[in-house]
Amino acid sequence: MNKAQNAANLAQTSISKGEWEEVASEWEKAVQLMKAVPPSSPNYQKAQQKAAEYQSNLDIAKRRAAAAE
């Protein structure tokens, strides 16, 4: 959740391609961490939901980085 919070904070002030790439990197790390939660965990369903949400944010950040070129 810390990676996601960091990405969200960075996204609020990002303008340049490099800044958006950093945001995308943080979202990507957050997605991977959520996907790493094992199915046996009581937090598995929530982690899967968050992974999908973070993936959407990652896609947006990648598009914004591409547009900032």
C-alpha positions, 0 to 999 in steps of 0.5 A: 500500500505504501507504493500505491500511496507514493505513486498517487502522491507523485501523480498529483505533481507530475508533468514531465515524461520522466516524472510520469515514468517514475509514477508508472514505476511505482504503480508497477511495483504496487501491482506486483506486490498485490499479485504476490499475496498468496491465495491462502491469505485472508487478504487475497481477494482485496489484494486482487481488487487492488492489483486491478485498480493499480493496473488501471492507474499504471496504464494511465501513467504510461499513457501520460508519460508517452504523451509528455514526450 
